[in-house]
Amino acid sequence: MRDVAQLAGVGIKTVSRVVNGEPNVSPATAERVRQAAASLHFEPDLHAGNLRRADRRSRTLGLLVSSVANPFAAQVHRAIERVAIEHGYAVLAASLEDDPDAELRAVTALARRRVDGFVVTPVRDDQAYLRLHVERGTPLVCVDREPHGIETDTVVTSNVEGARDAVRHLLAHGHRRIAFLGDLERIQTAGQRRQGYLDELAASGIDVDPALIVLGLHDDASATAVARRLLTLPDPPTAIFSGQNLVTIGAIRALQQLGLEHDVALVGFDDVETSDLLKPRVTTVSQDADRIGRLAAERVFARLDGDTSPPRHLVVPTRLVVRGSGEIRAPLAAPADVG
């Protein structure tokens, strides 16, 4: 820092103010300091800066995502990071792989690094342990899933309504035997999407066949095996509603392996990469991952800026994206009446 000050022709305190984004430095002087720092490849010691900075902030956020294997989680991460960078913050992220024990370990590790706020995808059954951090003044926002045991800001998807839209769409194309392939039963969103599936069938007077409902699928391989089994039943489903993007990939693979991709309708919850390049193109219930991540990050920074209003529950609506696979009509032999 002394070298930067000498090259820029200013005092060390002026360099410190510029590095920490503090006021009372003219634009011309600040630019001179930045150019000197760049020419000397100067990188400030953020930990040392935290000790001197009046607000004691680390300029970091802690982010806990469900699993980096899921493209949705990666998109949320990217959106949060964009907002953080705009505020001069870095994001320290941990992938929980949907392991409840990993959630507690990750929060503890990030708290030790003095992050200024948390964005958490709840995996455990109870988030009451987070009260300690909130009571210490650390902002907390839960994303994708609602927390239990604590009232805090949340940003989630309209899972039940999105699932109902998917099933309603398949019913409109004559399908009555619609299979549901869902994620692990303990995952909140999997249960909500299953509920939406059941609600729409009930509203349309369609009897539910328990044999067509399978939960506990967490990757494309297991989904492929289950979809193949259902599609080779004596009375197979004429349509599939898959409740998660990796499960959708497994369902697509099973349909292609059996040569049924043009005969059995498919609607997946959440977009699948290259879904518009497949034949037929895949109809999906699209989540706005970018908006979810952006809203979550904005809530954290609002709290850091002094917002003390009651916790907000923000629900981001889904959108049915019609591409082709969900518009395959049921065979003529399928019953056409409802109820």
Secondary structure, 3 states (H helix, E strand, C coil): CHHHHHHHCCCHHHHHHHHCCCCCCCHHHHHHHHHHHHHCCCCCCHHHHHHHCCCCCCCEEEEEECCCCCHHHHHHHHHHHHHHHHCCCEEEEEECCCCHHHHHHHHHHHHHCCCCEEEECCCCCCCHHHHHHHHCCCCEEEECCCCCCCCCEEEEECHHHHHHHHHHHHHHCCCCCEEEECCCCCCHHHHHHHHHHHHHHHHCCCCCCHHHEECCCCCHHHHHHHHHHHHCCCCCCCEEEECCHHHHHHHHHHHHHCCCCCCCEEEEECCCCCCCCCCCCCEEEECCHHHHHHHHHHHHHHHHCCCCCCCCEEEECCEEECCCHHHCCCCCCCCCCCC
